[in-house]
């Protein structure tokens, strides 16, 4: 059975400010860098042997992945398809806004100038399909964003629209997924 691991980037300035980052870059805080080091230690303590770390081109995910790579020795490379979803008009607004939560349930809407859930899912599902077919038996670690975590989870599990919109993981939380 093939496996992948997923981790969200460390805490960012906009996470602290309760703002939606999306495709807007927000740097890691010192706490975010520490979370990345703790993620690396968790990987080492679990004895995970990983093929490679693939990471989003946004600095918060890149920096998290490179810290993990440096501590663990696991090679890392950028994967553009892991870029966070562009939330258009919602970027920079409050993360817990009711209107944004409802908008995430609309899979075709592109948030004004952003990227729809369906388009985001297409690129993430294509990436996951490729990883499922790779000849390597060692799992990959994907380091990306909460919106991408939602897409990855929906690839492996059926979710109702509300459940999809509410789904999220903590900064630097490590999640395992098994391909059937």
N, C-alpha and C positions, 0 to 999 in steps of 0.2 A: 504494500500500500504506500503510495506517495503522500508526502506531507509537505506543507509549507507553514511558516510562522509569519505572523504579522505583528508589528509594533507601531504604535503611534509615536510621533516625535515627542521630545521633551517640552516642558512648559515654555511658553513664549510670552513676550511683553503683552501682546493682545489677549492671550489667555488670562493673564492677571487683570487686564482691563475689561474682561468679559465682552470682547468684541469678536465678531465673526471674521476670521482671517481669509478663508477661501484661497483664491489664487494670489492674494496680496501677501507679500512676504513680511513676516514679523520674526525678529531674531529670538533665539533662545535666551532665557534668563540664566543666571548662574544656577538656580535650582534646576532648570531644564538640562543643563550640562551635567549636573550631579545625577539626575534621573537617568541620563544616557549611560553614565559610568555604572550605575546600579543595574541597569538592563544588561550591560556587558558582563557584570559579575554573575547575574542570574543565569545567563547563557553558559558561562564557564562552570558554575556550580551544578547545573543540570547535565553537564557533559555533552552538550549538543554539538554534533559535528555537522556543520552547514556548508553547502556548496559555495554560496556567495550571498552577500547582502545586496539587494537591489533597493535603490532609494529614489524618492522624488527629487526633482531638481531644485525645489524651494529650499532655502538655506536652513530652515528649522529641521527639516527631515535629513538633509545632507549632513549637517553638523552632527546630528544625533547618530546617524549611520557611521560616520567617520570616527567618532569617538568609540563606538562599539567595535569597529574594525581594528582600531589601534590597540584596544585592550585585549581583544580576543585573537587577533591575527587572521580573522576571516576576511578574504578579499571582498571589496565593495565596488559597485559601479552604479552610475546614474541610470535610471529607467524613466524616460519622459512620460510614459503612460501612467506613472504613479503620482503625477502632479495633482494637487488638490482640485476639486471641482470649483469652478468659478461661480460664485453665488451672486454675481451681478450687483443689483441695487442693494443687496443685503450686506455686502462686505463693509466692515468697519462699524456696523450697527450692533446692538446688544444681541448676544448669543441666545438669550432666553426669551426673545420676543415671540409673542403668540402668532403674529402674522407669518413670521419666518417658519415657525414650526408647522403651520398649516401648508405653507408653500412647498415644503419638502415632500408633502404627500402627493403633489401633482407631478407626475413623472415626465410630462412632456414640456412643461413650462420652463423657460430658460432664465427666470429671475431678471427679466428685462434685457440685460446685455451679457448674461452669463452662459452657463452650460446646463442643459437639462439633465435630469437623473438618467434618462435613457441613453443619452450620448456618453455620459460618464461611465455607466454600466457597460456599454459596448466596449470601450477601450480596456476596462479592467477585466471583463470576462474574456476578451481576446488574449490578454496577458496570462491569465490563469489557465486558459486552455493550452497555451504554449508551454507553460511550466509543467502542466500535467503530462505533456508528451516528451519532455526532455529526457535524454537517456540517463542522466545522473540519478542515482538513488538517494544521494544526500539532499536534504531539504534546502530550500532557499528561505531567507528572511527578507520580508518586504518591510521597509520603513517608510511610512507615509503619514496620512492624515485621518482625521475622524470621518470625514465624508467618504474617503476611500475605504476605511474600515467598514462602513455601512454597506458599500458595494461588495466587498469581499465576503462579508457575512451573508449577504443575500445570494451570492453565488452558491454557497454551501447549504443554506437553510431557507426554507420557505418562510416568508414574513408577510404579515398583513401591512397595509400602507401605514397605519399609525405606528406600528411596531418598528417599521423601517425608519420612519422619520425620527423616532425617539432613540434609536440605537446609537450607542457610542461607547468608546473605551477610554480609560484613563491615559494620561501621558505616560509613555514608555511601558504600557501594559503589554505583555507578551501573550499572544493568542495562537493556539495551534489549530490547524485545519487539516483534515485528511481527505484526499481525493478518493472517491469510491471506485 
